[in-house]
Amino acid sequence: MVGRGITPLGRRRQHERFARAVESRPESVDPELAGELAVVDVLRRAAETSGPDAAARERMRRRILDADRPTAAVTILEPRRSSARGRLAVAAAAALCLVLSLAGMSLLLSRDALPGDTLYGMKRTAESASLGFTFGDESKALKRLEFAAARLAELETLADKYADDGPLGAYLTALTDFDADAAAGSRELAAIGTNSDERVLATLDEWTRVQYARLTDLRTRLPEAAVTRSATSLNLLARISQRTADLRARTGCSPVTSGTADDVGPLPATSPCSSTTPVPAPPSSSTPSVLVSAPAATVTSAPLPPAAPVPTGVPAPNPTVPTTGSGLLPPITSVLPTVPSIGLPTITVPLPLPLPGLPGVAFGS
């Protein structure tokens, strides 16, 4: 068979005969095609034995069917682009953090600033903010006195820094701020002392005397123009001390103030001082108590003297303390009204008294 069918027609006839031999098996087998037919039988048996069994084919079938089923749609989100508003918010937050950090550093650096320095305005702004976060009239008044004392400390620093000739504007600024804070604190504390708490008047008087002594000692180191201006501050302290003494002298009077006030506090009343003091009544149940008017005791602290118009270089003189009287009320000259006695029958109870129901027990001897 190999040597035959050289022409295409012969080869075609050969293929047709081989196909008829494969299809007609096993009825008749052409001897010439026996070898090829044996190969066909081997291939058929190999296809039947080497393939997957029925169970494997069923598993493969199910897997293919499951793969063909529609699955849930998976949406892939595209990365969102940051909007202009988001970028603006991030930039604003970064700018705010930068401003806050710079402000914090400025506050730390301005704590030692002096009048005339670049950061002195920041220091005063921080003090105003701290005053706003202080609650209570007394606390705010004490905070203002603290600021006034800080102005004197700044004056002392300026005097130490510029031994010969310092900036006059810095001295005048510190003295002006000192007067403003001292007057404001005096007004508030004096109002509290006359209304509810006399203790704050003593605190104000003590603070005034300390600052008066500090400023008096400092005048010898100030420039000439600042010395002249400091006389106004000393006179203000003397007025505060005098006002405190006058108000403390009328703490037991009624009324204490005149109802008006000036730059350092309420004005004391000018009417005669009278207090309502109850007089102890005699041991009689029918005698009413009588209220007698008596002058109140005077305060022992003396006001500060006004400042001299020119610097003397001498520290402030120690204030003298005047002595007072015994502090007792004057003798009562008025006679208490005589109350007529009402005649009542006298009841005499014999002793001992026998207890009812207990004849053998009695009180007394």
Secondary structure, 3 states (H helix, E strand, C coil): CCCCCCCHHHHHHHHHHHHHHHHHCCCCCCHHHHHHHHHHHHHHHHHHHHCCCHHHHHHHHHHHHHHHCCCCCCCCCCCCCCCHHHHHHHHHHHHHHHHHHHHHHHHHHHHHCCCCCCCHHHHHHHHHHHHHCCCCHHHHHHHHHHHHHHHHHHHHHHHHHCCCCCCHHHHHHHHHHHHHHHHHHHHHHHHHHHHCCCHHHHHHHHHHHHHHHHHHHHHHHCCHHHHHHHHHHHHHHHHHHHHHHHHHHCCCCCCCEEEEEECCEEEECCCCCCEEEECCCCCCCCCCCCEEEECCCCCCCCCCCCCCCCCCCCCCCCCCCCCCCCCCCCCCCCCCCCCCCCCCCCCCCCCCCEECCEEEEECCC
